[in-house]
């Protein structure tokens, strides 16, 4: 690694520390639900019987289009 890279990181460390909570919250409450929704879009899912998860492939996407 480059020495200058570590110096820049140390110079801006407080900025990274202040931004880190926002990034973590964005990942947990933004991208994780988005990824899970995309994953579940390939299955049939019932909230009343969550054990019946059946893979349908792109069938749901074809119905939407």
MDAnalysis code that builds the backbone (N, CA, C; Angstrom):
import MDAnalysis as mda
import numpy as np

u = mda.Universe.empty(195, n_residues=65, atom_resindex=np.repeat(np.arange(65), 3), trajectory=True)
u.add_TopologyAttr("name", ["N", "CA", "C"] * 65)
u.add_TopologyAttr("resid", np.arange(1, 66))
u.add_TopologyAttr("resname", ["UNK", "UNK", "UNK", "UNK", "UNK", "UNK", "UNK", "UNK", "UNK", "UNK", "UNK", "UNK", "UNK", "UNK", "UNK", "UNK", "UNK", "UNK", "UNK", "UNK", "UNK", "UNK", "UNK", "UNK", "UNK", "UNK", "UNK", "UNK", "UNK", "UNK", "UNK", "UNK", "UNK", "UNK", "UNK", "UNK", "UNK", "UNK", "UNK", "UNK", "UNK", "UNK", "UNK", "UNK", "UNK", "UNK", "UNK", "UNK", "UNK", "UNK", "UNK", "UNK", "UNK", "UNK", "UNK", "UNK", "UNK", "UNK", "UNK", "UNK", "UNK", "UNK", "UNK", "UNK", "UNK"])
u.atoms.positions = np.array([
    [0.826, -1.191, 0.000],
    [0.000, 0.000, 0.000],
    [0.870, 1.254, 0.000],
    [0.280, 2.270, -0.458],
    [0.963, 3.550, -0.570],
    [0.937, 4.274, 0.772],
    [2.084, 4.844, 1.178],
    [2.154, 5.598, 2.434],
    [1.236, 6.800, 2.411],
    [1.122, 7.419, 1.259],
    [0.281, 8.616, 1.149],
    [-1.190, 8.281, 1.372],
    [-1.599, 7.076, 1.001],
    [-2.979, 6.661, 1.215],
    [-3.288, 6.612, 2.705],
    [-2.407, 6.012, 3.488],
    [-2.619, 5.940, 4.927],
    [-2.598, 7.324, 5.565],
    [-1.764, 8.206, 5.059],
    [-1.726, 9.570, 5.589],
    [-3.040, 10.295, 5.293],
    [-3.578, 10.101, 4.093],
    [-4.861, 10.732, 3.754],
    [-5.986, 10.172, 4.614],
    [-5.963, 8.863, 4.859],
    [-7.002, 8.253, 5.696],
    [-6.915, 8.805, 7.118],
    [-5.708, 8.903, 7.656],
    [-5.550, 9.451, 9.001],
    [-5.961, 10.913, 9.065],
    [-5.697, 11.643, 8.009],
    [-6.045, 13.064, 7.981],
    [-7.559, 13.267, 8.002],
    [-8.297, 12.366, 7.337],
    [-9.746, 12.495, 7.220],
    [-10.494, 11.500, 8.105],
    [-9.840, 10.961, 9.125],
    [-10.439, 9.920, 9.958],
    [-11.727, 10.384, 10.628],
    [-11.759, 11.612, 11.137],
    [-12.968, 12.087, 11.810],
    [-14.136, 12.200, 10.840],
    [-13.868, 12.526, 9.621],
    [-14.946, 12.560, 8.628],
    [-15.535, 11.187, 8.398],
    [-14.664, 10.176, 8.308],
    [-15.141, 8.807, 8.144],
    [-15.927, 8.348, 9.369],
    [-15.484, 8.740, 10.540],
    [-16.177, 8.352, 11.772],
    [-17.565, 8.976, 11.829],
    [-17.694, 10.238, 11.412],
    [-18.995, 10.893, 11.430],
    [-19.942, 10.345, 10.371],
    [-19.424, 9.889, 9.274],
    [-20.251, 9.372, 8.183],
    [-20.619, 7.901, 8.400],
    [-19.830, 7.175, 9.159],
    [-20.017, 5.730, 9.334],
    [-21.408, 5.343, 9.846],
    [-21.983, 6.017, 10.845],
    [-23.328, 5.608, 11.290],
    [-24.373, 5.732, 10.177],
    [-24.290, 6.780, 9.377],
    [-25.234, 6.935, 8.287],
    [-25.085, 5.807, 7.282],
    [-23.865, 5.447, 6.972],
    [-23.618, 4.377, 6.004],
    [-24.153, 3.056, 6.540],
    [-23.916, 2.766, 7.813],
    [-24.407, 1.517, 8.400],
    [-25.932, 1.488, 8.394],
    [-26.566, 2.573, 8.784],
    [-28.028, 2.626, 8.777],
    [-28.586, 2.494, 7.364],
    [-27.935, 3.093, 6.395],
    [-28.369, 2.977, 5.008],
    [-28.283, 1.529, 4.535],
    [-27.203, 0.851, 4.890],
    [-27.055, -0.547, 4.493],
    [-28.113, -1.422, 5.147],
    [-28.345, -1.214, 6.447],
    [-29.281, -2.069, 7.186],
    [-30.723, -1.795, 6.778],
    [-31.121, -0.524, 6.685],
    [-32.521, -0.198, 6.442],
    [-32.830, 0.182, 4.997],
    [-31.819, 0.234, 4.146],
    [-32.045, 0.578, 2.751],
    [-31.716, -0.546, 1.798],
    [-30.471, -0.969, 1.799],
    [-30.042, -1.961, 0.825],
    [-30.426, -3.388, 1.199],
    [-30.425, -3.731, 2.478],
    [-30.817, -5.093, 2.872],
    [-32.274, -5.385, 2.512],
    [-33.229, -4.515, 2.844],
    [-34.603, -4.783, 2.422],
    [-34.764, -4.802, 0.903],
    [-34.024, -3.964, 0.214],
    [-34.094, -3.956, -1.241],
    [-33.596, -5.283, -1.809],
    [-32.482, -5.771, -1.298],
    [-31.945, -7.055, -1.748],
    [-32.870, -8.213, -1.398],
    [-33.450, -8.192, -0.204],
    [-34.371, -9.249, 0.192],
    [-35.629, -9.231, -0.668],
    [-36.122, -8.055, -0.996],
    [-37.291, -7.950, -1.870],
    [-36.995, -8.501, -3.247],
    [-35.821, -8.197, -3.772],
    [-35.439, -8.734, -5.074],
    [-35.335, -10.255, -5.011],
    [-34.751, -10.777, -3.940],
    [-34.636, -12.228, -3.769],
    [-36.019, -12.873, -3.695],
    [-36.911, -12.300, -2.899],
    [-38.241, -12.878, -2.737],
    [-39.103, -12.729, -3.983],
    [-38.735, -11.856, -4.910],
    [-39.534, -11.696, -6.128],
    [-39.456, -12.920, -7.025],
    [-38.528, -13.820, -6.769],
    [-38.410, -15.047, -7.544],
    [-39.148, -16.220, -6.902],
    [-39.906, -15.957, -5.848],
    [-40.624, -17.005, -5.130],
    [-42.082, -16.601, -4.963],
    [-42.952, -17.614, -4.731],
    [-44.297, -17.321, -4.248],
    [-44.213, -17.384, -2.733],
    [-44.806, -16.412, -2.088],
    [-44.679, -16.299, -0.644],
    [-46.019, -15.919, -0.060],
    [-46.407, -16.591, 1.012],
    [-47.649, -16.290, 1.705],
    [-47.316, -15.865, 3.130],
    [-47.842, -14.721, 3.526],
    [-47.591, -14.252, 4.886],
    [-48.310, -15.116, 5.916],
    [-49.422, -15.741, 5.516],
    [-50.154, -16.591, 6.444],
    [-49.489, -17.949, 6.623],
    [-48.741, -18.409, 5.611],
    [-48.041, -19.680, 5.698],
    [-46.630, -19.498, 5.119],
    [-45.709, -18.928, 5.899],
    [-44.378, -18.611, 5.364],
    [-43.522, -19.837, 5.068],
    [-43.936, -21.021, 5.504],
    [-43.151, -22.219, 5.225],
    [-43.277, -22.665, 3.774],
    [-44.308, -22.212, 3.088],
    [-44.518, -22.594, 1.690],
    [-43.844, -21.582, 0.761],
    [-42.560, -21.659, 0.658],
    [-41.785, -20.793, -0.227],
    [-41.436, -21.617, -1.458],
    [-42.047, -21.259, -2.599],
    [-41.863, -22.039, -3.818],
    [-41.199, -21.166, -4.870],
    [-40.140, -21.692, -5.478],
    [-39.389, -20.962, -6.501],
    [-40.185, -20.956, -7.800],
    [-40.383, -19.752, -8.379],
    [-41.101, -19.627, -9.643],
    [-40.240, -18.978, -10.714],
    [-39.005, -18.656, -10.384],
    [-38.111, -18.048, -11.375],
    [-38.561, -16.645, -11.745],
    [-38.525, -16.358, -13.026],
    [-38.913, -15.015, -13.463],
    [-40.414, -14.914, -13.760],
    [-41.169, -15.918, -13.307],
    [-42.620, -15.915, -13.525],
    [-43.301, -14.685, -12.976],
    [-42.917, -14.238, -11.785],
    [-43.501, -13.038, -11.210],
    [-43.161, -11.805, -12.034],
    [-41.940, -11.740, -12.533],
    [-41.521, -10.597, -13.344],
    [-42.269, -10.581, -14.683],
    [-42.515, -11.755, -15.249],
    [-43.252, -11.831, -16.517],
    [-44.682, -11.358, -16.300],
    [-45.293, -11.737, -15.177],
    [-46.661, -11.295, -14.886],
    [-46.740, -9.786, -14.727],
    [-45.729, -9.197, -14.150],
    [-45.724, -7.732, -13.959],
    [-45.625, -7.018, -15.298],
    [-44.774, -7.525, -16.166],
    [-44.573, -6.873, -17.462],
    [-45.763, -7.146, -18.341],
])
